[in-house]
Amino acid sequence: MSSLGPPEPSGTALDVLTFGEAMVSFRSAGPLASGAAVAPGLAGAETNVAIALARLGHRAGWVGRLGADPFGDLALRELRAEGVDVSHVVTDVEAPTGLMFLEQRTADVSRVDYRRAGSAGSRLCPADLTQPLGPSPRILHVTGITPALSVTAREAWAAALDEASGADVLVSLDVNYRARLWDRATARDVLQARAAGADIVIASDDELDLVADGPEAEAVGALLAGGSSYVVVKRGACGASVWTADGRIDAPALPVTAVDTVGAGDAFSAGFLSGLLDGLDAGACLQRGVLLGAWAVSTRGDWQGLPRRAELDLLAMGPGATLR
């Protein structure tokens, strides 16, 4: 567990390091079974966070395995173009890059189909993270997706958390539960064992039971007593809350026109971490998280519509505004 004063940046260390599986997403505006056209793009919770942070001017890096195929090339090109450090990404010649198909079934409902079993990303192992964690980042951001991918990915996830804790690095854990990857009982066993070692715990209100038992106040109290400094609860259209030793702060959702909710949680996490990196207080970090989440739902794509730092205030112009 590290101290919470934002450390001075070293000349070489990253602000945030994250790792996991990157996939190529094929999005369609209609039913895939009817032959709707698809467009490929980079997808992945951890890469979404890294890109969002890089767009805000932070030094972000991502580590993972990609297949030696055109999809892996696409993922690397997108990350490099967004300024994300990929110097420790492994190209796996024995496994393919994972794929994801997202179809817009109605204006309000999307459906996702994965092709990730046996993917390069699922073959992540502890050795892949040894060098990236050498120059300690200011924050290590992990999600509950990675330990669900495979035994070796879970081992890498646990080893990275141990290394970060020993190196006095801030650890951020976004629960990010995926029911298609593992059941809640297994996820609870794995995540509860490690949540107490995270400085920042981020969960949707329906995920909090995966990291601590009891009603919200009781669960949050257990996490804070265990050493967490920030417990962030996302409430969708009802906004979000951050709990600290000083109590609870709430922030309402921003009123925007929702066009695509994919990636909103990742954008929120990136916004909160960006606030911490900038030395903001808990309430201001929460506000930036809500702001980034609003950007995500009001633009299309996992990360494509997220703002640069100079654009952060654009949503304050209100519906129908035109910047001239």
C-alpha positions as semicolon CSV with decimal commas, in nm:
position;residue;x (nm);y (nm);z (nm)
1;M;0,000;0,000;0,000
2;S;0,158;0,325;-0,108
3;S;0,137;0,676;0,026
4;L;-0,121;0,897;-0,141
5;G;0,061;1,220;-0,208
6;P;0,112;1,229;-0,586
7;P;0,479;1,137;-0,629
8;E;0,708;1,354;-0,835
9;P;0,739;1,213;-1,186
10;S;1,075;1,053;-1,257
11;G;1,233;1,114;-1,592
12;T;1,155;0,770;-1,729
13;A;0,873;0,612;-1,528
14;L;0,521;0,603;-1,666
15;D;0,235;0,779;-1,494
16;V;0,013;0,474;-1,541
17;L;0,091;0,119;-1,648
18;T;-0,188;-0,120;-1,730
19;F;-0,203;-0,464;-1,886
20;G;-0,449;-0,721;-2,013
21;E;-0,603;-0,840;-2,338
22;A;-0,644;-0,615;-2,638
23;M;-0,882;-0,731;-2,908
24;V;-0,999;-0,612;-3,244
25;S;-1,365;-0,518;-3,238
26;F;-1,593;-0,546;-3,539
27;R;-1,888;-0,312;-3,495
28;S;-2,206;-0,326;-3,695
29;A;-2,499;-0,086;-3,709
30;G;-2,745;-0,373;-3,752
31;P;-2,786;-0,750;-3,713
32;L;-2,477;-0,947;-3,810
33;A;-2,699;-1,234;-3,928
34;S;-2,844;-1,000;-4,192
35;G;-2,503;-0,916;-4,331
36;A;-2,463;-0,574;-4,169
37;A;-2,136;-0,406;-4,259
38;V;-1,867;-0,410;-3,989
39;A;-1,572;-0,185;-3,919
40;P;-1,265;-0,308;-3,724
41;G;-1,103;-0,119;-3,439
42;L;-0,907;-0,165;-3,119
43;A;-1,099;-0,274;-2,809
44;G;-1,011;-0,372;-2,454
45;A;-1,079;-0,228;-2,111
46;E;-0,716;-0,164;-2,027
47;T;-0,624;-0,017;-2,365
48;N;-0,929;0,211;-2,338
49;V;-0,794;0,346;-2,008
50;A;-0,441;0,389;-2,146
51;I;-0,564;0,581;-2,451
52;A;-0,794;0,803;-2,245
53;L;-0,505;0,895;-2,015
54;A;-0,264;0,956;-2,302
55;R;-0,514;1,192;-2,465
56;L;-0,517;1,391;-2,141
57;G;-0,140;1,428;-2,153
58;H;-0,038;1,155;-1,909
59;R;0,236;0,903;-1,982
60;A;0,047;0,576;-2,017
61;G;0,174;0,231;-2,109
62;W;0,003;-0,095;-2,192
63;V;0,147;-0,446;-2,179
64;G;-0,005;-0,756;-2,330
65;R;0,029;-1,024;-2,596
66;L;-0,088;-0,980;-2,952
67;G;-0,094;-1,232;-3,233
68;A;0,149;-1,212;-3,523
69;D;-0,141;-1,128;-3,753
70;P;-0,303;-0,823;-3,915
71;F;-0,527;-0,775;-3,611
72;G;-0,227;-0,752;-3,382
73;D;-0,070;-0,503;-3,624
74;L;-0,389;-0,294;-3,615
75;A;-0,392;-0,290;-3,235
76;L;-0,029;-0,181;-3,215
77;R;-0,077;0,089;-3,476
78;E;-0,376;0,235;-3,292
79;L;-0,195;0,238;-2,957
80;R;0,119;0,395;-3,100
81;A;-0,085;0,658;-3,282
82;E;-0,249;0,752;-2,952
83;G;0,085;0,793;-2,776
84;V;0,060;0,484;-2,555
85;D;0,391;0,317;-2,465
86;V;0,388;-0,035;-2,613
87;S;0,760;-0,104;-2,586
88;H;0,702;-0,422;-2,382
89;V;0,418;-0,572;-2,583
90;V;0,485;-0,935;-2,678
91;T;0,409;-1,067;-3,027
92;D;0,294;-1,426;-2,990
93;V;0,350;-1,633;-3,304
94;E;0,154;-1,929;-3,167
95;A;-0,182;-1,769;-3,090
96;P;-0,415;-1,523;-3,262
97;T;-0,527;-1,179;-3,153
98;G;-0,869;-1,198;-2,985
99;L;-1,174;-1,071;-3,171
100;M;-1,500;-0,913;-3,057
101;F;-1,818;-0,860;-3,259
102;L;-2,058;-0,590;-3,143
103;E;-2,394;-0,554;-3,312
104;Q;-2,645;-0,277;-3,258
105;R;-2,970;-0,471;-3,221
106;T;-3,191;-0,173;-3,134
107;A;-3,132;0,192;-3,052
108;D;-3,099;0,091;-2,686
109;V;-2,956;-0,263;-2,694
110;S;-2,621;-0,388;-2,823
111;R;-2,500;-0,747;-2,823
112;V;-2,139;-0,866;-2,797
113;D;-1,990;-1,193;-2,919
114;Y;-1,628;-1,285;-2,837
115;R;-1,364;-1,495;-3,009
116;R;-1,102;-1,492;-2,735
117;A;-1,053;-1,855;-2,621
118;G;-0,687;-1,947;-2,671
119;S;-0,601;-1,595;-2,782
120;A;-0,257;-1,440;-2,755
121;G;-0,390;-1,212;-2,483
122;S;-0,498;-1,507;-2,270
123;R;-0,138;-1,636;-2,275
124;L;-0,010;-1,343;-2,068
125;C;0,232;-1,471;-1,803
126;P;0,432;-1,324;-1,511
127;A;0,753;-1,296;-1,716
128;D;0,577;-1,054;-1,954
129;L;0,551;-0,796;-1,675
130;T;0,897;-0,817;-1,519
131;Q;1,063;-0,550;-1,733
132;P;0,766;-0,309;-1,757
133;L;0,743;-0,293;-1,377
134;G;1,117;-0,225;-1,346
135;P;1,095;0,156;-1,354
136;S;0,798;0,179;-1,119
137;P;0,497;0,363;-1,263
138;R;0,312;0,610;-1,044
139;I;-0,005;0,399;-1,075
140;L;-0,062;0,037;-1,175
141;H;-0,416;-0,004;-1,308
142;V;-0,565;-0,353;-1,330
143;T;-0,909;-0,493;-1,397
144;G;-1,099;-0,802;-1,294
145;I;-1,103;-0,914;-1,657
146;T;-0,739;-1,024;-1,675
147;P;-0,745;-1,289;-1,398
148;A;-1,050;-1,444;-1,564
149;L;-0,871;-1,507;-1,894
150;S;-0,651;-1,803;-1,798
151;V;-0,437;-1,952;-1,522
152;T;-0,120;-1,780;-1,647
153;A;-0,296;-1,446;-1,686
154;R;-0,422;-1,475;-1,327
155;E;-0,068;-1,553;-1,211
156;A;0,064;-1,248;-1,398
157;W;-0,210;-1,031;-1,247
158;A;-0,130;-1,147;-0,893
159;A;0,246;-1,113;-0,942
160;A;0,206;-0,758;-1,072
161;L;-0,003;-0,660;-0,770
162;D;0,260;-0,806;-0,538
163;E;0,539;-0,623;-0,721
164;A;0,353;-0,291;-0,717
165;S;0,275;-0,315;-0,347
166;G;0,640;-0,388;-0,270
167;A;0,754;-0,095;-0,484
168;D;0,524;0,161;-0,320
169;V;0,316;0,205;-0,637
170;L;-0,046;0,316;-0,620
171;V;-0,267;0,024;-0,723
172;S;-0,600;0,084;-0,895
173;L;-0,846;-0,204;-0,931
174;D;-1,152;-0,176;-1,154
175;V;-1,372;-0,480;-1,086
176;N;-1,509;-0,488;-1,443
177;Y;-1,691;-0,821;-1,398
178;R;-1,751;-1,026;-1,714
179;A;-2,006;-1,304;-1,664
180;R;-1,899;-1,481;-1,984
181;L;-1,547;-1,529;-1,847
182;W;-1,619;-1,657;-1,497
183;D;-1,899;-1,702;-1,246
184;R;-1,956;-1,461;-0,959
185;A;-1,848;-1,708;-0,690
186;T;-1,507;-1,762;-0,851
187;A;-1,466;-1,392;-0,921
188;R;-1,551;-1,311;-0,558
189;D;-1,291;-1,556;-0,425
190;V;-1,016;-1,409;-0,643
191;L;-1,104;-1,041;-0,618
192;Q;-1,181;-1,025;-0,246
193;A;-0,841;-1,175;-0,172
194;R;-0,668;-0,887;-0,352
195;A;-0,899;-0,588;-0,315
196;A;-0,763;-0,499;0,029
197;G;-0,424;-0,441;-0,134
198;A;-0,558;-0,182;-0,378
199;D;-0,534;0,189;-0,300
200;I;-0,821;0,264;-0,538
201;V;-1,114;0,025;-0,583
202;I;-1,363;0,106;-0,860
203;A;-1,685;-0,091;-0,894
204;S;-2,036;-0,054;-1,028
205;D;-2,300;-0,071;-0,757
206;D;-2,384;-0,426;-0,869
207;E;-2,017;-0,534;-0,851
208;L;-1,931;-0,417;-0,501
209;D;-2,023;-0,752;-0,346
210;L;-1,740;-0,911;-0,548
211;V;-1,477;-0,725;-0,346
212;A;-1,641;-0,695;-0,002
213;D;-1,942;-0,835;0,181
214;G;-2,254;-0,659;0,307
215;P;-2,453;-0,348;0,211
216;E;-2,264;-0,065;0,046
217;A;-2,160;0,125;0,359
218;E;-2,047;-0,196;0,529
219;A;-1,857;-0,320;0,222
220;V;-1,688;0,014;0,171
221;G;-1,598;0,031;0,540
222;A;-1,427;-0,307;0,515
223;L;-1,224;-0,195;0,213
224;L;-1,117;0,129;0,380
225;A;-1,027;-0,056;0,698
226;G;-0,825;-0,300;0,488
227;G;-0,611;-0,020;0,350
228;S;-0,791;0,121;0,046
229;S;-0,791;0,500;0,029
230;Y;-1,060;0,552;-0,235
231;V;-1,360;0,331;-0,302
232;V;-1,547;0,453;-0,608
233;V;-1,899;0,331;-0,683
234;K;-2,042;0,387;-1,031
235;R;-2,420;0,420;-1,052
236;G;-2,482;0,462;-1,426
237;A;-2,740;0,729;-1,502
238;C;-2,754;0,808;-1,129
239;G;-2,395;0,930;-1,122
240;A;-2,119;0,802;-0,894
241;S;-1,977;0,822;-0,543
242;V;-1,633;0,817;-0,387
243;W;-1,578;0,701;-0,031
244;T;-1,269;0,798;0,167
245;A;-1,180;0,806;0,536
246;D;-1,353;1,147;0,542
247;G;-1,687;1,011;0,422
248;R;-1,887;0,989;0,100
249;I;-1,902;1,236;-0,189
250;D;-2,165;1,203;-0,464
251;A;-2,168;1,340;-0,817
252;P;-2,469;1,329;-1,052
253;A;-2,437;1,207;-1,408
254;L;-2,399;1,479;-1,668
255;P;-2,706;1,523;-1,891
256;V;-2,591;1,412;-2,237
257;T;-2,747;1,227;-2,529
258;A;-2,632;0,866;-2,500
259;V;-2,537;0,710;-2,833
260;D;-2,293;0,434;-2,729
261;T;-2,234;0,308;-2,373
262;V;-1,944;0,073;-2,456
263;G;-1,626;0,190;-2,283
264;A;-1,799;0,433;-2,047
265;G;-1,672;0,260;-1,734
266;D;-1,316;0,259;-1,865
267;A;-1,339;0,629;-1,948
268;F;-1,470;0,697;-1,597
269;S;-1,174;0,512;-1,444
270;A;-0,930;0,704;-1,661
271;G;-1,088;1,033;-1,558
272;F;-1,061;0,950;-1,189
273;L;-0,697;0,845;-1,224
274;S;-0,621;1,157;-1,427
275;G;-0,751;1,366;-1,139
276;L;-0,525;1,184;-0,894
277;L;-0,224;1,235;-1,121
278;D;-0,305;1,606;-1,133
279;G;-0,321;1,621;-0,754
280;L;-0,696;1,695;-0,734
281;D;-0,902;1,619;-0,425
282;A;-1,139;1,322;-0,415
283;G;-1,446;1,520;-0,519
284;A;-1,270;1,675;-0,818
285;C;-1,135;1,335;-0,923
286;L;-1,490;1,202;-0,912
287;Q;-1,614;1,492;-1,123
288;R;-1,350;1,424;-1,387
289;G;-1,447;1,058;-1,389
290;V;-1,812;1,148;-1,446
291;L;-1,708;1,392;-1,719
292;L;-1,504;1,132;-1,907
293;G;-1,791;0,883;-1,872
294;A;-2,027;1,138;-2,025
295;W;-1,788;1,189;-2,314
296;A;-1,779;0,814;-2,372
297;V;-2,157;0,760;-2,382
298;S;-2,218;1,064;-2,602
299;T;-1,968;0,960;-2,871
300;R;-1,935;0,641;-3,074
301;G;-1,663;0,382;-3,024
302;D;-1,482;0,232;-2,726
303;W;-1,241;0,529;-2,705
304;Q;-1,246;0,710;-3,039
305;G;-1,456;1,004;-2,920
306;L;-1,272;1,071;-2,594
307;P;-1,139;1,424;-2,541
308;R;-0,795;1,579;-2,544
309;R;-0,721;1,792;-2,240
310;A;-0,808;2,114;-2,423
311;E;-1,153;1,971;-2,499
312;L;-1,254;1,876;-2,145
313;D;-1,488;2,173;-2,104
314;L;-1,676;2,128;-2,433
315;L;-1,967;1,943;-2,273
316;A;-2,032;2,245;-2,053
317;M;-2,150;2,430;-2,365
318;G;-2,478;2,239;-2,347
319;P;-2,696;2,049;-2,597
320;G;-2,695;2,176;-2,953
321;A;-2,397;2,409;-2,900
322;T;-2,163;2,484;-3,188
323;L;-1,809;2,602;-3,128
324;R;-1,730;2,873;-3,382
